[in-house]
Amino acid sequence: MKVDVSFENGFEKAFAACIVLAALAAVFLVGYLISPGAAYAEWDSSSGFGDSYYLRDIADNIDDVSGELSEISGTLSNIERSMP
């Protein structure tokens, strides 16, 4: 299927561009209205407890993962040393 779009003058081009921008703005507005509020969460210094709790949780997860990676690295080093 082929769609051929042609404009006869600059006004038609500008009008088509405005229609496309209006459609995109409408889609964005609908998405903004139906999305959960957590999707647009921002850093809020007034909620220090919640932010520090999540940061602490993330830091603990990073610490756990780095510990596991360290164990894997040690195991691989031991295997490499035991190879002839």
C-alpha positions as CSV (number, residue, x, y, z in Angstrom):
1,M,0.0,0.0,0.0
2,K,1.4,3.4,-1.0
3,V,0.2,6.7,0.5
4,D,1.0,9.8,-1.5
5,V,0.8,13.0,0.4
6,S,1.3,16.3,-1.4
7,F,0.7,19.9,-0.5
8,E,-0.1,22.7,-2.9
9,N,1.2,25.6,-0.8
10,G,2.9,26.5,2.5
11,F,-0.4,27.0,4.3
12,E,-1.4,23.4,3.8
13,K,2.0,22.2,5.1
14,A,1.8,24.4,8.2
15,F,-1.8,23.2,8.8
16,A,-0.8,19.6,8.5
17,A,2.1,20.1,10.9
18,C,-0.2,21.8,13.4
19,I,-2.6,18.8,13.2
20,V,0.2,16.3,13.8
21,L,1.4,18.4,16.8
22,A,-2.1,18.6,18.2
23,A,-2.5,14.8,17.8
24,L,0.8,14.2,19.6
25,A,-0.1,16.6,22.4
26,A,-3.5,14.8,22.8
27,V,-1.8,11.4,23.0
28,F,0.7,12.8,25.6
29,L,-2.1,14.3,27.6
30,V,-4.1,11.1,27.7
31,G,-1.1,9.1,28.7
32,Y,-0.3,11.6,31.4
33,L,-3.8,11.5,32.8
34,I,-4.1,7.7,32.8
35,S,-0.6,6.8,34.1
36,P,0.0,6.1,37.7
37,G,1.5,9.0,39.8
38,A,4.6,7.0,40.7
39,A,5.7,7.1,37.1
40,Y,6.3,10.8,37.5
41,A,7.9,10.7,40.9
42,E,10.6,13.3,41.5
43,W,13.2,13.9,44.1
44,D,11.5,15.6,47.0
45,S,13.7,16.8,49.8
46,S,10.7,17.2,52.1
47,S,10.2,13.4,52.3
48,G,13.7,12.6,53.6
49,F,12.7,9.4,55.3
50,G,11.2,7.8,52.2
51,D,14.1,8.9,50.0
52,S,16.7,7.8,52.4
53,Y,14.9,4.4,52.9
54,Y,14.9,3.7,49.2
55,L,18.5,4.8,48.8
56,R,19.5,2.6,51.7
57,D,17.6,-0.3,50.1
58,I,19.4,0.3,46.8
59,A,22.8,0.5,48.5
60,D,22.1,-2.8,50.3
61,N,21.2,-4.5,47.1
62,I,24.4,-3.2,45.4
63,D,26.4,-4.4,48.4
64,D,24.8,-7.8,48.1
65,V,25.5,-8.1,44.4
66,S,29.1,-6.9,44.8
67,G,29.6,-9.5,47.5
68,E,28.3,-12.2,45.2
69,L,30.5,-11.0,42.3
70,S,33.5,-11.1,44.6
71,E,32.7,-14.7,45.6
72,I,32.4,-15.6,41.9
73,S,35.7,-13.9,41.1
74,G,37.4,-15.7,44.0
75,T,36.0,-19.1,42.8
76,L,37.2,-18.4,39.2
77,S,40.6,-17.4,40.5
78,N,40.9,-20.7,42.5
79,I,39.8,-22.7,39.4
80,E,42.4,-20.8,37.3
81,R,45.2,-21.5,39.8
82,S,44.3,-25.2,40.0
83,M,44.5,-25.6,36.2
84,P,47.8,-27.0,34.9
